Amino acid sequence: MILNPDRIANRTKLILTGLYLAKYDSLGLKQLGFRSFVEAFNVIGYALGSQPASIKNYRDELDPLFPNRRKGWHKRPVRDYCLRVFEEYRTLELDVFTGLIKSFVGYDENFWSEMQSKEETDEGASGFAKRLITGLAAEQYFESVHADLKNSGGWKLRTRLALAAGTISDYIRQTTASSWPLKSKDCGN
């Protein structure tokens, strides 16, 4: 079983997220700091550079393997590649599995636990995790749609540095003669 998120393929991360949500249902949502499945699908899906429906589909694929209120895709057998992921990771306990899912979007429990004060409440911690994950999802979403925006006018997005808590990006206007970096503070309406 691989627990290092850097060594897990993106498709497997999507399947694992669906597995987590099928197995832990509303408890899993709470542990991740989400209020609804739609919110979790959107945030994690975009953070992983995928469509939110992919996570929903994997959850539905794996729902028949768990005693929850959803039936999922119970009228057909679970696909082999999903069963392989299920067999490999099904014994993960809630806290380890939650940490793994959070690590897919850059949340490092060990790093942030050192940064947080002991007085911080559990809700504050989950709120922080949610803001971090939501910010990463917003970055991924913007990267996927910026070229289609009406006012992009030849500006291209260049990611310079990827960090666990986000990326540092520039806009570059590409012309035949040269390229000029544009910092986000230079962008006007």
N, C-alpha and C positions, 0 to 999 in steps of 0.2 A: 504494500500500500504506500503510495507516494503522498506525503503531506507538505511538500515544498511547492508552493503555488507557481514558482518559476519553472518547475519541471512537469506541470500538468498542462496538457493541451487545452486550448480554449473550449473546444467542443466538450471535453470532459468536464471542464468547469461549469458549463451550462447544464450538463446532465446532473452533476453533483448538486447544483443549486436546486434543480427540479426535484431531485431525490430528497434533499433536506426539507423542502417545503411539503412534499408528499408525506414524509415520515413524521415531521414535527408539527405540521399544520399551523394553527394559530399561535401555539407556543413558540414555534420557530420565528414567526413574524415578530412577536414581542421581543424575542432575544436579539433580533437584528435591528429592532427599533422602528418597525413599520406598522402602520395602522391597517393596511389592506394588501391583498395579493397584487392588485394592480400597481400599487406604489412600489412594491418589491420587484415585480417584473420590470417596470420601467427603469428604476434606479440601477438595479444590478445588470439588467440587459444592456443598457447604454454604457454603463461603466466597463463592461466586458467587450464593447464594440459590436454588439449583436442586437437583433430585434428582440424587444421584450416578449413577443409571442413565442420565441424559442424556449424560454424558460417555462412559460405556461404549458407549452406542448410537452416538454419533458416531465413536468409535474403530472400532467394528465396521463402520460405514458406509464408513469410509475405508481400512480394512485391505487390501482388494483392490488398492489403488493402490501398495502397497509390498511388497517381498520379505521378509516376516516369516513366522513360523511359524503365525500365525493366518490363517484364510481370510476371516473376517468375513462380511459379507453378499454373497458372491460370486455368488449365483444371480440377482441383479437389478442393474440399473444404479444407479450412485451418483446420489443426488438432485441436481437442478440447483443448489440453493442451497449444497450442500456442495461441489460441483465448483467453483463460483465462488470460494469461500473457498480451496479447494485451489490453484486456478490463481493466485490473487493472492499467496498466502503460501508456496508450495512451495519457493521458492529460499532461504528464510531458513536461515542456518547455525545450527548447534547452539547456540552461545553467545548469539546474538541472540534466537533463538526461546525459549530457556530464560528469558532475561531478560524477554521479553514475557509468558510464562505466569506467572512470578513476580509481575510487575507487576499482574496481574489481581486478586491477593489482597492487594495493598498492600505487597509487598516491593520496595523500591527499592535496587537493587544499589549505585548510586553513593552514596547516603546511608549505608548500612550499611558500605560499604568504608572510609569515612572514620572510622567509629566503632570498627572492629575493629583490634586490635593486629596488627602484622606477624607476631608469633609464633604466632597462632592457626592451627591446622591446617585443612586443607580439610574434614575431618569435623566440626570444631567450627563452621565457617561453615555447612555444610549443616544441622547440627543446629539452629543458631540460626534459619535460614530455615524449617526444618520446624516449630519451636515457634511461630514467628510465624504461619505459615500455619494451623497447627492451632488456634491461639487464635482467629483470625478465623473459621475454620470453626465452632468451638464457639459463638461469639457468634451467627453466622447461624442455626445449628441451634436454639439456645435461643430466639431471636426467633421462629422458626417454630413452636415447640411450647409456649411458655410459657402461652398462653391456654388450652391443653387440659390443663394440669397440675391435679391434684385440689386442691391447696392454694393455687391462685392467688387465690381468694376476693375477686374484684373488683379486684385490683391489675392495673394496666396498665403495660406497658413503654413508656417514652418515651425515645427516643434524643436526646440533647442535642447531641452533637458527634461527628462521624465523623472519625477520624484514620487515617493510613496504617497505624498499628500497632494499631488497635482503636477502639472507641467508648466514649463516656462515656454511661451510661444511668442513668435513675432509674426506680423504681417509683412509681406514683401511685395512691392509692386514690381512686377516683372515687365520690363520693356526690352526692346532690341538692344539698347545701349548699356543698360545697367540695372541693378536692383537696389532699392533703398529700403532699409529696415524701418518699420513703423512700430513704435511702442504702443501699447494699448491706451496710454494716456493721450496719444496723438490722434486717436480715432474720434471724429466728431459725427454729429448727426447730419 
